[in-house]
Amino acid sequence: MLAENTHPWLLALTAVIPTVYASRRGSTSECSPVSFDIVATAENAILSPSYDPSNETSIINFINAMARGEVNPVVGSQNISGSFVINGIYCKPTKKVKKKRNALQILVHGITYNSSMWGGYHFGDRYNWHAYANGEGYHTLAIDRLGHGLNSKALDPHNVIQPMLQVEIYKELIQSIRFNTAANSLRKRFSNIIWVDKKVGHSYGSQIALPLARLCPNLTSALILTGWSSTTNLSEVQKFNLASASTLYPSRFPGLDKGYLAMADEALRAKMFYYGAYDPAIPAFDFANQDIVTIGEFAANAGPFGIPPAAYNKPVMVITGVEDGVFCAQPGVAARECEELLEKTRTDMFPGVPGRKYEYFAPRNTGHDLTLHYSARETFRRAHGFLDKYF
């Protein structure tokens, strides 16, 4: 099955991407839009025929039944091949650090988000991962996942935009950067690739980072996994309250396939993703500008994606807010419960990583979207303090 990534509207949208971020030291990050042409093949899932892909109600009922364990969403597999354009933002360091000159952080967002979240939605320097990392001497590349952000939404959200294809795409993308092949639009080879992942949804964090680490244990030099643990609270996941993106945002997503979904309840989204100390203007902006998730990303979230990458032995750090109701403790529960889950995550998911190479941090008074809380700068500081031990 061939997938074509056509996107004539991207040139117009590229103009709205910010090219400068203020850094924490008062200088500026020099940022520019980039795109990668990636050829990839994956064994995607064949979804159950028990729902009507053209009917929004049928799609939502199928997802809800799947979340309750009432239906098996996958009935087989099929090969998907194609050429895909992956867009992103590349930022150069604002401080020269010799040992980091070949170190690149690849920043990957979660479902219903895109690469713009790493810049903090322009709510200031305190939420801007790029600016902090660039001020520490790192190059950063925030990418839009397949079907998200500036990437084409002409692709099939049922059969094409699924986790396994995304894994293969990012494997090819990272290899192009590591070995400076023709697909590397950065035109610079980076020998140290640090994968920084933002996770949202039913074990969604494992869908890319874990298979990458399992299939290619030497592809990345370190992992920083945020908003995730090896334990998922399914009762929270079932509250997503999804609707077709074209129904919720008809002017932004006119005529989009019904399998492209978004969260329909603003108050519920704020409750799930935010807690305690945060700017109240951010959740409203977050909801109004949310991106999508596809039914394929939800339904194909099974099989190999939760298998621990036993051979991976590089440094790993997990950062999850104490009040992250999906992956850590429920609001009001002692912080130690969250920390115990993050401690347990190493033995559950990274048995090959020595204890001395594994760290976790659970910021207090912080929900799932930890980089958009007041504690964000402490998160940045802890993450880069960890990386400084190795780069």
Sequence and secondary structure as in RCSB ss.txt:
>XXXX:A:sequence
MLAENTHPWLLALTAVIPTVYASRRGSTSECSPVSFDIVATAENAILSPSYDPSNETSIINFINAMARGEVNPVV
GSQNISGSFVINGIYCKPTKKVKKKRNALQILVHGITYNSSMWGGYHFGDRYNWHAYANGEGYHTLAIDRLGHGL
NSKALDPHNVIQPMLQVEIYKELIQSIRFNTAANSLRKRFSNIIWVDKKVGHSYGSQIALPLARLCPNLTSALIL
TGWSSTTNLSEVQKFNLASASTLYPSRFPGLDKGYLAMADEALRAKMFYYGAYDPAIPAFDFANQDIVTIGEFAA
NAGPFGIPPAAYNKPVMVITGVEDGVFCAQPGVAARECEELLEKTRTDMFPGVPGRKYEYFAPRNTGHDLTLHYS
ARETFRRAHGFLDKYF
>XXXX:A:secstr
 EEE   TTHHHHHTTS  EEE TTS EEEEEEEEEEEEEEEEEEEE TTS TT HHHHHHHHHHHHTT S  EE
EEEEEEEEEEEEEEEE  SS  GGGTTEEEEEE  TT  GGGGGGGGS GGG HHHHHHHTT EEEEE  TTSTT
S S S TTTTSSHHHHHHHHHHHHHHHHHT TT TT S  SEEEEEEE  STTGGGGTHHHHHHH TTS SEEEE
ES  S   HHHHTT  EEEHHHH TTTSTT  TTEEEE  HHHHHHHH  SSS THHHHHHHHT   EEHHHHHT
  GGGGS  TT  S EEEE  TT TTTS  TTS HHHHHHHHHHHHHHH TTS GGGEEEE  TT  S GGGSTT
HHHHHHHHHHHHTTT 
